[in-house]
């Protein structure tokens, strides 16, 4: 993939709060909030997640997350369109063009979720593939299906018209002004055609004439395929759906350690969305995140020093002051955008330590994974902080006198620093 993307994407995705039910009004409200309150800290993508084309999304949520064989909006070339009831500006074949234009007018970027493959409805109706004499049923592989979503068939990569189908999708999305595509049912390559479909999607993006971020879901991504991911995509999920449970957050340390050697500009292993604030309305009832503030600090600190993309899952218009403070921490997000090297360098039963550096700063993230408040092992940092090419006798190699990013206080080694259970500190020091 062309390496024009030199920092991990930061934005908001509709899924954790709205599930399949997000509307145009919801998207605009969250975009307005981001532009006013979060854009200055690097947040810029607004992403419409799954089932935006379904005319029955959410109508039988007590039985189905995705209504089987639901009516869908679709054009004559087998390409799905937004549901006009939920996205009224799409009426008349305008698609997401008007909504993308609105998001762009705020100085933000616009993204959509898609499923791997071609609509089953298109195969049944034998609709056309643009630019060919082929119909959808000739491109579809009826044996290549997603086990959790009933909307699509996989594309047979050897079929005439297969690449042309993906090319037509990206031609349409580029005309709408799409900046970000999250493609689902593809990252972990469950289907035999998944790898080919990633490449076809990549090729279509390269042809479309627009810079579009390609995000692959769900995970876990395959570590042995890391070079392929780098060649074809910009970000790829290293986990299945991540939710607000401590055991999932603790597990992410292992995943980040495994993937850390393969993070580089243009391609970012993805820890998934940030389940913060208000969640779950589209799943049946609105609720607050189960993560404590300290666990959220741990999550954000790990995601940022690892250099994962960041996608907020909360309803932005309902953010409280404490969550806003987490999402507007200047030193944290500067680190995300500037750090060029990072790794886990220490672990025991109580603490995990990551260090990183940029052109002008060194970072140390200390995570308390125990069930009790504990004093940070700052002496341990002196032992490991020499790995920056600095003279052995240099006082600059220590983190004594570093700024702690969450409290914005200077930390002195002789004074110590307490870290709450499941909490974190982030030390920042100029080189």
VEXVO-528418 format. One line per 10 residues: their letters; for each residue x, y, z of C-alpha. Coordinates in steps of 0.05 Angstrom, whole numbers, plus 5000, padded with zeros to 4 digits. Layout:
BEGIN
A	X,Y,Z ~ ... .
//
This chain:
BEGIN
XXXXXXXXXX	5000,5000,5000 ~ 5025,5070,4984 ~ 5055,5098,5047 ~ 5023,5166,5047 ~ 4991,5153,5115 ~ 5045,5173,5165 ~ 5006,5169,5229 ~ 4952,5123,5258 ~ 4881,5146,5241 ~ 4841,5177,5297 .
XXXXXXXXXX	4765,5183,5295 ~ 4696,5159,5315 ~ 4657,5098,5292 ~ 4582,5089,5301 ~ 4581,5015,5320 ~ 4591,5012,5395 ~ 4533,5059,5409 ~ 4486,5051,5350 ~ 4499,4980,5325 ~ 4461,4977,5258 .
XXXXXXXXXX	4413,5035,5271 ~ 4454,5099,5260 ~ 4420,5154,5221 ~ 4443,5214,5181 ~ 4422,5260,5238 ~ 4465,5219,5287 ~ 4525,5223,5242 ~ 4519,5298,5234 ~ 4511,5309,5309 ~ 4574,5269,5324 .
XXXXXXXXXX	4612,5303,5269 ~ 4591,5371,5295 ~ 4615,5352,5365 ~ 4682,5326,5339 ~ 4695,5388,5298 ~ 4681,5433,5357 ~ 4714,5396,5414 ~ 4762,5342,5389 ~ 4791,5360,5322 ~ 4846,5402,5352 .
XXXXXXXXXX	4874,5339,5386 ~ 4879,5298,5322 ~ 4810,5266,5319 ~ 4785,5271,5247 ~ 4750,5210,5218 ~ 4674,5200,5222 ~ 4657,5128,5203 ~ 4588,5099,5188 ~ 4590,5027,5210 ~ 4551,4965,5188 .
XXXXXXXXXX	4484,4957,5152 ~ 4475,5028,5127 ~ 4443,4998,5065 ~ 4391,4956,5102 ~ 4319,4980,5100 ~ 4302,4936,5160 ~ 4363,4948,5205 ~ 4345,4943,5279 ~ 4272,4924,5266 ~ 4277,4854,5296 .
XXXXXXXXXX	4335,4866,5344 ~ 4306,4817,5395 ~ 4315,4761,5344 ~ 4370,4784,5296 ~ 4427,4832,5294 ~ 4425,4827,5218 ~ 4356,4812,5189 ~ 4362,4752,5141 ~ 4348,4772,5069 ~ 4328,4842,5089 .
XXXXXXXXXX	4308,4891,5036 ~ 4368,4932,5014 ~ 4380,4995,4975 ~ 4420,4976,4913 ~ 4436,5006,4845 ~ 4432,4973,4776 ~ 4506,4952,4781 ~ 4499,4909,4844 ~ 4526,4963,4890 ~ 4494,4977,4956 .
XXXXXXXXXX	4467,5047,4971 ~ 4448,5081,5037 ~ 4378,5068,5064 ~ 4340,5131,5044 ~ 4296,5129,5107 ~ 4356,5135,5153 ~ 4399,5176,5105 ~ 4350,5222,5069 ~ 4403,5262,5033 ~ 4421,5199,4993 .
XXXXXXXXXX	4354,5201,4957 ~ 4357,5204,4881 ~ 4420,5162,4875 ~ 4464,5213,4911 ~ 4490,5160,4959 ~ 4535,5185,5015 ~ 4558,5244,4973 ~ 4518,5298,5010 ~ 4535,5270,5079 ~ 4609,5265,5062 .
XXXXXXXXXX	4607,5336,5037 ~ 4577,5358,5103 ~ 4631,5322,5142 ~ 4685,5352,5098 ~ 4657,5422,5108 ~ 4674,5414,5182 ~ 4747,5399,5166 ~ 4737,5324,5180 ~ 4742,5260,5139 ~ 4687,5211,5122 .
XXXXXXXXXX	4687,5135,5125 ~ 4642,5075,5114 ~ 4638,5002,5133 ~ 4630,4949,5079 ~ 4625,4873,5079 ~ 4670,4829,5038 ~ 4638,4807,4973 ~ 4576,4820,4932 ~ 4503,4825,4956 ~ 4465,4759,4956 .
XXXXXXXXXX	4406,4799,4932 ~ 4446,4820,4871 ~ 4464,4748,4855 ~ 4391,4727,4862 ~ 4367,4784,4816 ~ 4426,4775,4768 ~ 4440,4849,4766 ~ 4497,4877,4724 ~ 4570,4888,4738 ~ 4589,4957,4712 .
XXXXXXXXXX	4633,4958,4650 ~ 4622,4884,4634 ~ 4571,4837,4604 ~ 4574,4796,4669 ~ 4519,4792,4721 ~ 4527,4786,4796 ~ 4510,4712,4799 ~ 4570,4697,4754 ~ 4617,4734,4800 ~ 4589,4709,4867 .
XXXXXXXXXX	4613,4647,4902 ~ 4552,4620,4937 ~ 4595,4575,4981 ~ 4635,4633,5008 ~ 4593,4664,5063 ~ 4602,4701,5128 ~ 4579,4659,5186 ~ 4553,4719,5226 ~ 4523,4764,5172 ~ 4475,4741,5118 .
XXXXXXXXXX	4481,4798,5069 ~ 4537,4778,5022 ~ 4569,4723,4980 ~ 4644,4723,4970 ~ 4671,4741,4902 ~ 4703,4687,4860 ~ 4771,4717,4844 ~ 4778,4676,4781 ~ 4712,4698,4752 ~ 4707,4747,4695 .
XXXXXXXXXX	4683,4813,4724 ~ 4709,4801,4795 ~ 4761,4857,4794 ~ 4713,4900,4754 ~ 4661,4893,4810 ~ 4710,4919,4863 ~ 4734,4973,4815 ~ 4662,4996,4807 ~ 4653,4999,4883 ~ 4713,5044,4892 .
XXXXXXXXXX	4693,5087,4833 ~ 4627,5099,4868 ~ 4658,5110,4937 ~ 4709,5158,4909 ~ 4653,5198,4875 ~ 4619,5203,4943 ~ 4683,5230,4976 ~ 4698,5170,5020 ~ 4764,5176,5058 ~ 4763,5111,5098 .
XXXXXXXXXX	4736,5041,5086 ~ 4729,4989,5140 ~ 4721,4922,5104 ~ 4693,4867,5148 ~ 4694,4790,5145 ~ 4763,4793,5112 ~ 4821,4807,5159 ~ 4832,4738,5190 ~ 4820,4706,5122 ~ 4766,4656,5144 .
XXXXXXXXXX	4743,4646,5072 ~ 4786,4616,5017 ~ 4779,4679,4974 ~ 4794,4729,5030 ~ 4866,4742,5011 ~ 4848,4751,4938 ~ 4791,4798,4956 ~ 4838,4840,4999 ~ 4883,4847,4939 ~ 4826,4863,4892 .
XXXXXXXXXX	4801,4916,4940 ~ 4872,4944,4946 ~ 4878,4946,4870 ~ 4811,4982,4864 ~ 4833,5035,4914 ~ 4898,5045,4876 ~ 4857,5057,4812 ~ 4803,5102,4840 ~ 4844,5166,4842 ~ 4829,5182,4916 .
XXXXXXXXXX	4870,5170,4978 ~ 4828,5122,5019 ~ 4849,5088,5084 ~ 4836,5013,5081 ~ 4820,4981,5148 ~ 4811,4905,5153 ~ 4766,4870,5204 ~ 4755,4828,5245 ~ 4816,4798,5277 ~ 4858,4767,5299 .
XXXXXXXXXX	4901,4783,5240 ~ 4953,4730,5221 ~ 5022,4750,5243 ~ 5056,4709,5189 ~ 5018,4750,5137 ~ 5043,4817,5164 ~ 5080,4834,5100 ~ 5018,4821,5059 ~ 4977,4866,5104 ~ 5030,4921,5096 .
XXXXXXXXXX	5028,4913,5020 ~ 4953,4918,5014 ~ 4922,4956,5073 ~ 4933,5013,5122 ~ 4907,4980,5186 ~ 4885,4910,5207 ~ 4852,4885,5269 ~ 4893,4843,5317 ~ 4833,4821,5357 ~ 4760,4803,5349 .
XXXXXXXXXX	4711,4856,5374 ~ 4741,4890,5435 ~ 4693,4908,5491 ~ 4698,4939,5560 ~ 4723,4880,5602 ~ 4789,4881,5640 ~ 4808,4810,5618 ~ 4804,4833,5545 ~ 4847,4894,5560 ~ 4898,4852,5597 .
XXXXXXXXXX	4901,4804,5538 ~ 4916,4862,5492 ~ 4985,4869,5523 ~ 5004,4802,5494 ~ 4975,4820,5426 ~ 5012,4886,5424 ~ 5078,4853,5444 ~ 5070,4803,5388 ~ 5054,4856,5335 ~ 5101,4912,5358 .
XXXXXXXXXX	5159,4893,5312 ~ 5112,4902,5252 ~ 5086,4972,5265 ~ 5112,5023,5214 ~ 5089,5084,5176 ~ 5032,5069,5130 ~ 5011,5004,5163 ~ 4984,4998,5234 ~ 4961,4936,5272 ~ 4894,4956,5302 .
XXXXXXXXXX	4873,4944,5374 ~ 4800,4960,5355 ~ 4752,5012,5381 ~ 4753,5049,5447 ~ 4691,5028,5487 ~ 4686,5091,5529 ~ 4629,5137,5552 ~ 4557,5118,5533 ~ 4551,5053,5495 ~ 4499,5002,5471 .
XXXXXXXXXX	4436,5040,5451 ~ 4429,5001,5386 ~ 4440,4936,5423 ~ 4379,4946,5467 ~ 4395,4996,5521 ~ 4443,5053,5532 ~ 4495,5040,5586 ~ 4560,5069,5614 ~ 4626,5036,5599 ~ 4647,4982,5648 .
XXXXXXXXXX	4718,5008,5648 ~ 4740,5051,5706 ~ 4775,5117,5691 ~ 4842,5084,5708 ~ 4828,5025,5662 ~ 4812,5075,5607 ~ 4878,5110,5619 ~ 4912,5042,5613 ~ 4875,5028,5548 ~ 4891,5095,5517 .
XXXXXXXXXX	4964,5094,5540 ~ 4976,5024,5511 ~ 4940,5039,5445 ~ 4981,5103,5437 ~ 5050,5079,5455 ~ 5038,5017,5411 ~ 5015,5064,5355 ~ 4947,5033,5344 ~ 4893,5071,5306 ~ 4842,5102,5352 .
XXXXXXXXXX	4767,5099,5341 ~ 4721,5125,5395 ~ 4659,5081,5407 ~ 4620,5129,5452 ~ 4563,5174,5432 ~ 4603,5239,5429 ~ 4545,5285,5445 ~ 4538,5251,5513 ~ 4611,5253,5535 ~ 4621,5273,5607 .
XXXXXXXXXX	4678,5318,5631 ~ 4721,5260,5656 ~ 4718,5225,5588 ~ 4731,5289,5551 ~ 4793,5299,5593 ~ 4818,5230,5571 ~ 4805,5246,5497 ~ 4839,5314,5498 ~ 4906,5298,5532 ~ 4956,5335,5489 .
XXXXXXXXXX	5021,5298,5509 ~ 4987,5230,5498 ~ 4964,5244,5427 ~ 5028,5279,5408 ~ 5064,5215,5428 ~ 5017,5174,5383 ~ 5033,5218,5323 ~ 5108,5226,5336 ~ 5135,5162,5368 ~ 5175,5121,5319 .
XXXXXXXXXX	5200,5064,5363 ~ 5166,5029,5421 ~ 5166,4962,5456 ~ 5150,4925,5519 ~ 5214,4920,5559 ~ 5193,4893,5627 ~ 5138,4850,5657 ~ 5124,4817,5724 ~ 5061,4799,5763 ~ 5047,4871,5781 .
XXXXXXXXXX	5075,4915,5726 ~ 5084,4920,5651 ~ 5130,4974,5623 ~ 5134,5000,5552 ~ 5184,5050,5527 ~ 5187,5091,5463 ~ 5221,5150,5431 ~ 5210,5203,5379 ~ 5259,5252,5348 ~ 5257,5297,5410 .
XXXXXXXXXX	5227,5257,5467 ~ 5231,5192,5506 ~ 5171,5157,5536 ~ 5159,5106,5590 ~ 5090,5077,5603 ~ 5083,5039,5669 ~ 5020,4997,5677 ~ 4996,4969,5744 ~ 4961,4904,5725 ~ 4951,4883,5797 .
XXXXXXXXXX	4888,4889,5839 ~ 4919,4939,5888 ~ 4949,5008,5884 ~ 5024,5003,5880 ~ 5085,5048,5877 ~ 5114,5054,5807 ~ 5182,5018,5799 ~ 5218,5081,5778 ~ 5285,5051,5797 ~ 5273,4997,5745 .
XXXXXXXXXX	5267,5051,5692 ~ 5338,5073,5707 ~ 5363,5003,5692 ~ 5328,4999,5625 ~ 5330,5072,5602 ~ 5400,5068,5573 ~ 5377,5037,5508 ~ 5373,5104,5473 ~ 5444,5110,5448 ~ 5462,5157,5505 .
XXXXXXXXXX	5527,5156,5544 ~ 5526,5108,5603 ~ 5541,5165,5652 ~ 5490,5213,5621 ~ 5438,5238,5670 ~ 5391,5247,5611 ~ 5382,5172,5606 ~ 5339,5170,5668 ~ 5266,5190,5673 ~ 5278,5229,5737 .
XXXXXXXXXX	5244,5296,5729 ~ 5200,5272,5672 ~ 5130,5299,5659 ~ 5074,5250,5677 ~ 5024,5260,5620 ~ 4960,5243,5657 ~ 4971,5286,5718 ~ 5015,5337,5682 ~ 5061,5335,5742 ~ 5137,5326,5744 .
XXXXXXXXXX	5156,5259,5774 ~ 5219,5255,5818 ~ 5249,5187,5829 ~ 5263,5199,5903 ~ 5191,5219,5915 ~ 5160,5159,5880 ~ 5094,5154,5845 ~ 5032,5114,5863 ~ 4993,5079,5808 ~ 4921,5056,5821 .
XXXXXXXXXX	4899,4985,5808 ~ 4893,4974,5732 ~ 4920,5044,5722 ~ 4979,5074,5684 ~ 5028,5131,5683 ~ 5062,5159,5621 ~ 5130,5193,5632 ~ 5154,5241,5578 ~ 5224,5271,5577 ~ 5260,5313,5525 .
X	5322,5282,5494 .
//
